[in-house]
Amino acid sequence: MKREEYLGRGIHSDKFLLALTDRKKLNPMLEAINKDSDLDVQIRNNYLNIYYDGGNIAKVSSANSVVFDKNYFYTDTKNIPAKNISKEVKEILTRKRNELISKFKAGNFKEYFEEAKGVMKIWFKANPKPERKEQHQLSIENRYGKSDYTIIDLEYQVSTESKFYCTYVPPGKSEPKKPRFDIIAVNKVGTLCVIELKKGTGALGNTSGLKEHLDCYNLSIGRKPEPFMAEMKKLLKQKQDFGLIDKRVKILASKPEFMFAYSYATNDKEKEDRTFENYYKELQKKPHVIKLKKDSWALKDK
């Protein structure tokens, strides 16, 4: 794909867009999601990922296409590895999954989400993924009016096909990085913020530390912000059109701002602050930093 053809985040199919606004197709799905505070939706490149506690309970790319990984059903077999499950049991689990998918395709969205959440709860009990749950909570706690920022996207990876592809080559490497930024959000004054989240002092140095993430930003989005801004404005508008983000959220600033958010990993706040400052003072340019309060994922400037 040529860089001038790269589309990035968003729904680019007119047919899919129409389905999402059609009362007889996927619009009731969006209504069901907007009424369920446990669910979170992220728009990728021409599809939606619908999450519960960080688990993807539906990947939707058209009115007739929904994916829910059958591996989530394998907890029904008392944690026997998938490769050791008998053919007969796999057939039962596949049938159970297909019955769930058929409810989605029949338009029984509320029932689908409730049953899919039940499957995911069982799977997470056997396969705890605290980092997924934290990311989910991050999105939930930073909706309009709940904090100083409204998250519009998570886990944004800079594509090698984009006009702002990364040119930063780490020391000792021969290929540029493919940076993934944790949070894209809009603050109260309308600035689009690219936020890198660090949890604990072990995430501050070495590979993917503060300096490298700042270098990656400066040599990707930071060197050519215009196409990124256009992509995020389109993404925000689509989420607002789908009822996923409050329409009062607006991107007003002409360029984005790079920031860090820090989550404490221990009860020794003073020690972690000192360690953070030791890494932070080495940066030539000092990005804004948000320190998260204990047991909270709300992004607040004070």
N, C-alpha and C positions, 0 to 999 in steps of 0.2 A: 504494500500500500504506500502510495506517495504521501509525503507529509502534508501537501495541500489538500489531500482527500481525507485526512484523519478527522474524525468527528468527536471522539472522546465520550465523556459521560453524557447520557441523555437517551431519550427514545427518539430514534431517527426514522422509524417506519411509520408512514401515514396510516397504514392499516392497523397497526398496533395502537397508535394514538386514538384512532376512532373507536377501537374496541374498549379502551379505557374510559371513554366518555359515553358509551352506549349502555342504556339502562338494561338492555337485553343481553349484554355480554359481561364486561369486566367492571363497569362502574359500581355495581353492588358489592363487588369484592373490595374496592377502595373504601366504600362506606363502612363495610364490616371492619376493616382495618382501623379506620379512623375512630371507631367506637370502642376499640380494644386497646387500652393503654399498655398492655403487655407486648404489643407487636411493634416492630420497627421496620421501616422500608428504606432500602438504599437502591438508587437507580444506577445501573451500570451501563454498558454499551449495548443498548437495545433490549435490555431485559431488567426486570425487577427482582431483587433478592428480599425476601420477607423473613425476618428473624424473630425468634423467641428465645430469650436468655442467651443470645449469641449464636444459637443454632439456626441454620437455614432450613425453615420448614416449607418453603416454596420458592422455586425459581420460575418466574413467569415470563415468557417471551412472546406469547400470543394468546388469543382467546382459547385456543385448543392445546396449549403447551404449558404444562406445569411439571416440575421435577421435585421429588422428595426422595432423597437417597434411601434405598432399601436397607442399607447397612444400619440405619437407626432402629430397625425392627429386630436386630439380632440379639438384643438383650432379653427377648422372650425365650432364649435358649440357654439361660443361666450362664451367660458370658463365655460360651463355647466359641473359640475362634471361627470366623466365617468359613475358613478353608476346611474346617473339620465338621461342619454341619452337614447332616445327611441331605440327600437330594429331596427326600419327602418333606423335610422340615423347611427347606428353602422354598419349595413350591407353596407351602402353607403361608410363609411369610410374604412371598411375592403376591399371592392372592389377596392377602390382607392389605398390602400396600396398594394394589390395583383398585381395591374396593374404595380405599380412601381417595385416590386420585379421581375415581369416577364421580365422587360427591362434588369435588371441585368443578369438574367439567359440566356437571349438571346444574351448577349455580348455587349449590348448598354451601356457601362460603363460610358462614358462621360455624356450621357443624364441622366442616373440614378443619378450620383453624383450632377448634376445641380438641378434636381428636388428635391432630398433629402435635399440639402442645403436650398432650398426654403421653404420646410416644416419645417426644423429646425429653420430658421430665424423667422418664424411666431410663433413657439412654444416658443422660447426664449423671444420674445417680450412680450408674455403673462406670461411667467415663467422665469424671469431673473435669471441667475445663474453666477454671476460674478466670483466666484472661479473657475468654469469650464473654463471660457474664459481665465482667467489668466494662468491656467495650460497649456492650448492650446498655448497661446502666449509664454510661457516659452519654450516649445518644438520648436516652430517656430524660436525663436530668438537665439537658441543655436544649430543651424546646423553648419556644418563644415565651418569655415572661418568667421562666424558672431560674434563669441565671443572667449574666451579662452578655452571653453569647448564644446564638442560635446555630446549632450544627446543621450544615446542609449536605455534608458528605463525610465519609470515613474511609480510611485506608486508600488514599488516592495515590496510585502509582503513575509516575511520569513515564509515558510511553516513548519508546525510541522512534515512533512514527510522528510524534507531535512536533510542532514548530518550536517548542521550548524544551526539546530533548536535552538530557543532562550531558554536559561536557566535562564533568569533574572525574578525573582519574585518580583513585586512591594511590598513595605511595606504594611502590612495589608491584602495582598492577598495570596491565596493558589495556584494559577495557574500561570505559566510563561506567559509573554507577547507574543503577536503575532505581532511583530513590522512591520510597513509598512514604508519603506524609500521613500522619495519623488522623488529623482532624482538619476539615475545612469549615470555617464558621464565619458568621457575620456578627459584629459587635453592635452595641447600642447606637453608635454614631454612623453606622453604615459602612465600616471598613471590612473588606474581605480578608480574613486572617487564615494563614496557613500555620497550623499549630503542631509541633512535635511534642508528644507526650513521653516523659521519662518517669519511670517508677523505680525509686531506689538509687543509691549512689553507684551501684554497679553498672548502670546504664549511661553514665555520664562521660566516660572516657573511651579510649581505644576505638575499635571499629563501631561505627554508628553512634558515636558520642556526640556531644554538643557541637564541637568544631566541624566534624564531618557533615552533620546534618545542615549546618549553616552554609558550608561550602556547596553542598548539593543544591540547596535552594538558590543561592546566588548564581550558580552556573546552570540553572534550568529555568524555573518560573521567574526568578529574579532578573534574569538577563533578557527575557522577552515576555513580559506580563500580559500584554494585550490579548493574545489568543486564549490564555488561561482565564482571564477575566470574562471574556465572551462566553467561554464554555460554562463557567460557573453561573453566570447570569441566566443562561438558558436552562441550566439544571434547576436553579432556584425557581424560575417561572413555572417549569413543569411540575415540580413538587407542590407549588402553590395551586396550580390548576387542578391537581389531584387531591387537594385538601390536606396534604401532608405537612405543610408549613404555613403558618399564619401569613396572610397577605401584607401585613404591616412590616414584615422584614424586607429591607431594601439595601442593595449594594449601591452606595453613594460615592465612595472614594474612587479616585481614578486608578489607583494601583493597590495591590495587596500588601499585607504586612506579615512578615515571618515572626513567629513567637515560639516560646517554650512553655509547656505546662509541666509542673513537677508534682508527683504523688509520693508521699512519704511511705517508706517500706517498714520502718521501725517506730518505736515510741520515743527514740532519741532525736527529737526534732532539731535541737541545737547542733548536734554532731553532723546530721545530714545537711543542714544549712551551710555549715563551714565547708564541707566537702563540695557542695554545689558551687559555692562562691569561688573555691580554688580553681575549678574548671571554667567557670563563667568569666573570671577576670582575664583569662588568657585570650578571650575573643576580642578581636579588634573592634568589631561592631557589636554593641550590646543589645540584643533583641529583648523585647518586653517578656517578662516571666510571670506566670500565674502559679501560685503555690496553692494546691488543693487542700482543703480542710480534711481532717481525719474522718474517714467513713463517708466522704462525699465526693461526687464526681462533677459537681457544679462548677463551671468556670466563672469565677468572680474576680474582679480586679482588686477588690479590697476585702 
